Amino acid sequence: MPELTYEFVKSLPKAELHCHLDGSLRIGTIIELARQQNVELPAWDEENLKKVLVPPLTCESLEEYLKPFDITVSVLQTREALERATYELAEDCAAENIRYLEIRFAPILHTQKGLSLVDVVQAVLKGKKRAERDFNIIIGIIICSIRHNNPEESLKAAELTVAFKNKGIVGFDLAGAEDGFPAKHFKEAFSLIINNNINATVHAGEAYGPESIHQALHMVSANRIGHGTRLRESGDLMNYMNDHRIPIEMCITSNVQTKAVDSLLNHPIRFYYDYGLRVTLNTDNRLISDTTLTKEYMIAIENFGFTDKDIIVLIINGFKSAFLNHSEKVQLIHQVLDEMSELGMPIKREYL
């Protein structure tokens, strides 16, 4: 049986479903783009800029965690920057054998210097296509709407998602500050998404309780839940999600940073997994959380006792939960199972 070392886990084929483009840039790229665009940075060397961009392991709030995004977004205001950031994120993911990646971003945040919403989406899709050509990776793009912006902007984001359906956009998301901005305020945008048969995911149960998850599921018809750390506060809702196999996009490091959980050891991932929920592992923001998907898997192994069997299930959960058409998904899962078997992982039918 292979030992679950960092290098071995890195070599395993994986899927990532919750990864923000503006939270996952390379620090060196931020500095280069800032110089090209005459954007002022708080530091011009990678070491000191990282200190600004990576918050403490425990922030005061989700809002504090989100502050560094003002810096990353400031250099993502040109087509070239958006294409490059998308391509480099895919390259970084491919380097740890992520075979399926969903990148999410809010187009409205990238229009500060004159780009239209369409310009922004096309630039990201250009980076996606170039990365898929160069690396062994499949990429889906999710368009985010922002909770603390007005609902009309979310409707525009939904219209954009509909326009680019089947052109690389695979889903719609509601992100941003959760407390005080309930999902029910965005029903018009999600109605457009639902009526066009587009997948939806919602950040819920991270900075607010299970009522947020309830609204995501029953008022805007989310197909997946982002984070969901407070789901355990409602047994009925947890059973509903389990019975309906609704995936949870968990991001352990980020959840500790944002105080979605009060400590690493109090993270619910082990409980959710043992209960049978469809748990997936993700980074959230590779730069801001100073993590990789391999690191997140190692945290599950070293802190929560996940075994080789558990890792197989987590990996397959990721691929099962992808916003990918069924035939492609089945083909990809079979490829992944074959690859894991060749690496010595104990593949058994009951794990699926």
C-alpha positions as CSV (number, residue, x, y, z in Angstrom):
1,M,0.0,0.0,0.0
2,P,1.5,3.4,-1.0
3,E,2.3,5.7,1.9
4,L,0.3,8.9,1.8
5,T,3.2,11.3,1.5
6,Y,2.9,14.8,0.1
7,E,4.6,13.8,-3.2
8,F,2.4,10.7,-3.6
9,V,-0.8,12.7,-3.0
10,K,0.4,15.4,-5.4
11,S,0.7,12.7,-8.0
12,L,-2.9,11.5,-7.6
13,P,-5.4,12.8,-10.2
14,K,-7.7,15.3,-8.5
15,A,-10.6,17.7,-9.1
16,E,-11.0,21.2,-7.7
17,L,-14.4,22.8,-7.7
18,H,-14.0,26.0,-5.5
19,C,-11.1,28.2,-6.6
20,H,-11.3,32.0,-7.0
21,L,-9.2,33.5,-9.8
22,D,-8.5,36.8,-8.0
23,G,-7.4,34.9,-4.9
24,S,-5.0,32.5,-6.7
25,L,-2.5,34.7,-8.5
26,R,1.3,34.2,-8.4
27,I,2.9,37.0,-6.3
28,G,5.5,37.5,-9.0
29,T,2.8,38.0,-11.6
30,I,1.1,40.6,-9.4
31,I,4.4,42.6,-9.2
32,E,4.9,42.3,-13.0
33,L,1.4,43.4,-13.8
34,A,1.5,46.3,-11.4
35,R,4.7,47.6,-13.0
36,Q,3.1,47.2,-16.5
37,Q,-0.1,49.0,-15.5
38,N,1.4,51.6,-13.1
39,V,-0.6,50.2,-10.2
40,E,0.8,51.1,-6.7
41,L,1.6,48.2,-4.4
42,P,2.2,48.2,-0.7
43,A,5.5,46.3,-1.3
44,W,7.5,45.5,-4.4
45,D,9.4,42.3,-3.4
46,E,7.7,38.9,-3.1
47,E,8.5,38.3,0.5
48,N,7.0,41.6,1.8
49,L,4.1,41.6,-0.5
50,K,3.2,38.1,0.6
51,K,3.0,39.3,4.2
52,V,0.4,41.8,3.1
53,L,-1.6,39.4,0.9
54,V,-1.7,36.4,3.2
55,P,-3.8,37.1,6.3
56,P,-3.1,35.6,9.7
57,L,-4.2,32.0,10.1
58,T,-7.1,33.4,12.0
59,C,-8.6,36.6,10.8
60,E,-11.1,38.7,12.7
61,S,-13.8,38.1,10.2
62,L,-14.5,37.1,6.6
63,E,-14.4,40.7,5.7
64,E,-10.8,41.0,6.9
65,Y,-9.9,37.9,4.9
66,L,-11.3,39.6,1.8
67,K,-9.2,42.8,2.1
68,P,-6.2,41.6,0.1
69,F,-8.5,41.1,-2.9
70,D,-8.4,44.9,-3.4
71,I,-4.8,44.4,-4.4
72,T,-5.2,41.4,-6.6
73,V,-8.2,42.8,-8.4
74,S,-6.3,46.1,-9.1
75,V,-4.0,44.3,-11.5
76,L,-6.7,42.3,-13.2
77,Q,-8.2,45.1,-15.2
78,T,-6.8,44.2,-18.7
79,R,-7.6,41.4,-21.1
80,E,-3.9,40.3,-21.1
81,A,-3.8,40.2,-17.3
82,L,-7.0,38.1,-17.0
83,E,-5.9,35.7,-19.7
84,R,-2.5,35.3,-18.1
85,A,-3.9,34.8,-14.6
86,T,-6.3,32.1,-15.8
87,Y,-3.5,30.3,-17.7
88,E,-1.1,30.4,-14.8
89,L,-3.7,29.2,-12.3
90,A,-4.4,26.2,-14.6
91,E,-0.6,25.6,-15.0
92,D,-0.2,25.6,-11.2
93,C,-3.1,23.2,-10.8
94,A,-1.9,20.9,-13.6
95,A,1.5,20.7,-11.9
96,E,-0.2,18.9,-9.0
97,N,-2.2,16.7,-11.3
98,I,-5.5,18.4,-11.0
99,R,-7.3,17.0,-14.0
100,Y,-10.6,18.9,-13.7
101,L,-10.7,22.6,-12.4
102,E,-13.5,25.0,-12.0
103,I,-12.3,28.6,-11.8
104,R,-14.8,31.2,-10.4
105,F,-14.6,35.0,-10.7
106,A,-16.9,38.0,-10.6
107,P,-16.6,39.9,-14.0
108,I,-18.0,43.1,-12.5
109,L,-14.8,43.5,-10.4
110,H,-12.7,43.7,-13.6
111,T,-14.4,46.6,-15.3
112,Q,-12.6,49.4,-13.4
113,K,-10.5,50.6,-16.4
114,G,-13.0,50.3,-19.2
115,L,-13.4,46.6,-20.0
116,S,-16.9,45.5,-20.7
117,L,-18.3,42.4,-18.9
118,V,-18.1,40.6,-22.2
119,D,-14.5,41.6,-22.7
120,V,-13.7,40.2,-19.2
121,V,-15.3,36.9,-19.8
122,Q,-13.8,36.4,-23.2
123,A,-10.3,37.1,-21.8
124,V,-10.7,34.5,-19.1
125,L,-12.1,32.0,-21.7
126,K,-9.1,32.7,-23.9
127,G,-6.8,31.8,-21.0
128,K,-8.8,28.6,-20.3
129,K,-8.6,27.4,-23.9
130,R,-4.9,28.0,-24.1
131,A,-4.3,26.1,-20.8
132,E,-6.5,23.2,-21.9
133,R,-4.4,23.0,-25.1
134,D,-1.1,23.1,-23.2
135,F,-1.9,21.0,-20.1
136,N,-3.7,17.7,-19.3
137,I,-6.6,19.5,-17.7
138,I,-10.3,20.3,-18.2
139,I,-11.5,23.7,-17.1
140,G,-15.0,25.0,-16.4
141,I,-15.6,28.7,-15.6
142,I,-18.1,29.8,-13.0
143,I,-19.4,33.4,-13.0
144,C,-19.9,34.9,-9.5
145,S,-22.3,37.5,-8.4
146,I,-21.5,39.5,-5.3
147,R,-23.8,39.5,-2.3
148,H,-22.9,43.0,-1.0
149,N,-23.5,44.6,-4.4
150,N,-27.1,45.3,-5.5
151,P,-29.3,42.6,-6.9
152,E,-29.4,44.3,-10.3
153,E,-25.7,43.6,-10.8
154,S,-26.3,40.0,-10.0
155,L,-29.0,39.9,-12.7
156,K,-26.4,41.2,-15.2
157,A,-24.0,38.5,-14.1
158,A,-26.8,35.9,-14.6
159,E,-27.5,37.3,-18.1
160,L,-23.8,37.0,-18.9
161,T,-23.8,33.4,-17.7
162,V,-26.7,32.6,-19.9
163,A,-25.0,34.2,-22.9
164,F,-21.9,32.2,-22.5
165,K,-23.6,28.9,-21.6
166,N,-21.9,26.0,-23.6
167,K,-19.0,28.3,-24.4
168,G,-16.9,27.5,-21.4
169,I,-19.1,28.9,-18.6
170,V,-20.5,26.0,-16.5
171,G,-22.2,27.6,-13.6
172,F,-23.3,30.6,-11.5
173,D,-22.3,31.5,-8.0
174,L,-23.3,33.9,-5.2
175,A,-20.2,35.0,-3.2
176,G,-19.0,37.8,-0.9
177,A,-20.0,38.9,2.6
178,E,-22.7,36.5,3.7
179,D,-24.1,38.1,6.9
180,G,-26.9,40.6,6.1
181,F,-27.1,39.7,2.4
182,P,-29.5,36.6,2.2
183,A,-29.8,34.6,-1.0
184,K,-33.5,35.3,-1.2
185,H,-32.6,38.9,-2.3
186,F,-31.2,37.4,-5.5
187,K,-34.1,35.3,-6.6
188,E,-34.5,37.1,-9.9
189,A,-31.0,36.4,-11.0
190,F,-31.2,32.7,-10.0
191,S,-34.6,32.4,-11.7
192,L,-32.9,33.2,-14.9
193,I,-30.2,30.7,-14.2
194,I,-32.7,28.0,-13.3
195,N,-34.9,28.6,-16.3
196,N,-31.9,28.2,-18.6
197,N,-30.9,24.9,-16.9
198,I,-27.6,26.2,-15.7
199,N,-25.8,24.8,-12.6
200,A,-25.6,27.0,-9.5
201,T,-23.4,27.0,-6.4
202,V,-23.8,29.3,-3.4
203,H,-21.4,30.4,-0.7
204,A,-23.5,29.5,2.4
205,G,-23.1,28.4,6.0
206,E,-19.7,30.0,6.2
207,A,-20.2,33.4,7.9
208,Y,-23.8,32.8,8.7
209,G,-25.8,29.8,10.0
210,P,-27.8,27.0,8.5
211,E,-30.6,29.4,7.4
212,S,-28.2,30.7,4.8
213,I,-27.8,27.1,3.4
214,H,-31.6,26.6,3.6
215,Q,-32.2,29.7,1.4
216,A,-29.4,28.6,-1.0
217,L,-31.1,25.2,-1.5
218,H,-34.8,26.1,-1.4
219,M,-35.0,29.7,-2.6
220,V,-32.4,29.8,-5.3
221,S,-32.0,26.0,-6.1
222,A,-28.3,25.7,-5.5
223,N,-26.8,22.4,-6.9
224,R,-23.8,22.7,-4.6
225,I,-23.0,24.5,-1.3
226,G,-19.7,26.4,-0.9
227,H,-18.2,25.9,2.5
228,G,-21.2,24.8,4.5
229,T,-19.3,24.6,7.8
230,R,-22.4,25.5,9.9
231,L,-24.6,22.8,8.3
232,R,-24.1,20.7,11.4
233,E,-26.2,23.1,13.4
234,S,-29.3,21.7,11.6
235,G,-29.8,18.0,11.6
236,D,-32.8,18.1,9.4
237,L,-31.0,20.2,6.8
238,M,-27.9,17.9,7.0
239,N,-30.1,14.9,6.3
240,Y,-31.8,16.7,3.4
241,M,-28.4,17.4,1.8
242,N,-27.2,13.8,2.5
243,D,-30.4,12.3,1.0
244,H,-30.2,14.4,-2.1
245,R,-26.4,14.0,-2.5
246,I,-25.8,17.7,-2.6
247,P,-22.1,18.3,-2.6
248,I,-20.3,20.5,-0.1
249,E,-17.2,22.4,-1.4
250,M,-15.0,22.4,1.7
251,C,-11.9,24.6,2.1
252,I,-10.2,23.7,5.4
253,T,-7.4,26.3,5.6
254,S,-9.7,29.1,4.4
255,N,-12.4,28.1,6.9
256,V,-9.9,28.4,9.8
257,Q,-8.7,31.8,8.5
258,T,-12.1,33.3,8.2
259,K,-13.3,32.0,11.5
260,A,-16.0,29.9,9.8
261,V,-14.6,27.4,12.4
262,D,-13.0,28.4,15.7
263,S,-10.1,26.0,15.3
264,L,-8.6,23.5,12.8
265,L,-9.5,20.5,15.0
266,N,-13.1,21.7,15.2
267,H,-13.5,21.7,11.5
268,P,-16.5,19.5,10.5
269,I,-15.0,17.7,7.5
270,R,-14.4,14.4,9.4
271,F,-17.9,14.4,10.8
272,Y,-19.5,15.3,7.5
273,Y,-17.5,12.6,5.7
274,D,-18.3,9.9,8.3
275,Y,-22.0,10.8,8.2
276,G,-21.9,10.2,4.4
277,L,-22.2,13.7,3.1
278,R,-20.7,14.3,-0.4
279,V,-17.7,16.2,0.8
280,T,-15.2,17.7,-1.7
281,L,-11.8,19.3,-0.9
282,N,-10.8,22.6,-2.4
283,T,-8.4,25.5,-1.9
284,D,-10.7,28.5,-2.1
285,N,-7.8,30.9,-2.7
286,R,-4.4,29.5,-3.4
287,L,-2.6,32.8,-2.7
288,I,-4.6,34.3,0.1
289,S,-4.7,31.0,2.0
290,D,-1.2,30.1,1.0
291,T,-2.2,26.6,0.0
292,T,-2.5,24.0,-2.7
293,L,-5.0,21.2,-3.2
294,T,-2.3,18.8,-2.2
295,K,-1.8,20.7,1.1
296,E,-5.5,20.5,1.8
297,Y,-5.5,16.7,1.3
298,M,-2.5,16.5,3.6
299,I,-4.3,18.4,6.3
300,A,-7.2,15.9,6.0
301,I,-4.7,13.0,6.3
302,E,-2.5,14.4,9.1
303,N,-5.1,16.1,11.2
304,F,-8.3,14.1,10.6
305,G,-7.0,10.6,10.0
306,F,-8.2,10.2,6.4
307,T,-6.9,6.9,5.0
308,D,-6.1,5.8,1.5
309,K,-9.7,4.6,1.1
310,D,-11.0,8.0,2.4
311,I,-8.8,9.9,-0.1
312,I,-10.1,7.8,-3.0
313,V,-13.7,8.7,-1.9
314,L,-12.8,12.4,-1.6
315,I,-11.2,12.4,-5.0
316,I,-14.1,10.7,-6.6
317,N,-16.6,13.0,-4.9
318,G,-14.8,15.9,-6.6
319,F,-15.2,14.4,-10.0
320,K,-18.8,13.3,-9.3
321,S,-19.7,16.8,-8.3
322,A,-18.3,18.6,-11.3
323,F,-20.4,20.8,-13.4
324,L,-19.6,18.6,-16.4
325,N,-22.0,16.7,-18.7
326,H,-22.7,13.2,-17.6
327,S,-20.9,11.3,-20.4
328,E,-17.7,13.3,-20.0
329,K,-17.9,12.9,-16.2
330,V,-18.2,9.1,-16.4
331,Q,-15.3,8.9,-18.9
332,L,-13.1,11.1,-16.7
333,I,-13.9,9.1,-13.6
334,H,-13.0,5.8,-15.3
335,Q,-9.7,7.4,-16.4
336,V,-9.0,8.6,-12.8
337,L,-9.8,5.2,-11.3
338,D,-7.5,3.5,-13.8
339,E,-4.7,6.0,-13.0
340,M,-5.1,5.6,-9.2
341,S,-5.1,1.9,-9.5
342,E,-1.8,2.0,-11.5
343,L,-0.4,4.1,-8.6
344,G,-1.3,1.3,-6.2
345,M,-4.4,2.8,-4.6
346,P,-6.9,0.1,-3.4
347,I,-9.8,0.8,-5.8
348,K,-13.0,-1.1,-4.9
349,R,-16.5,-0.8,-6.2
350,E,-18.0,0.0,-2.8
351,Y,-15.9,3.2,-2.6
352,L,-18.0,4.6,-5.5
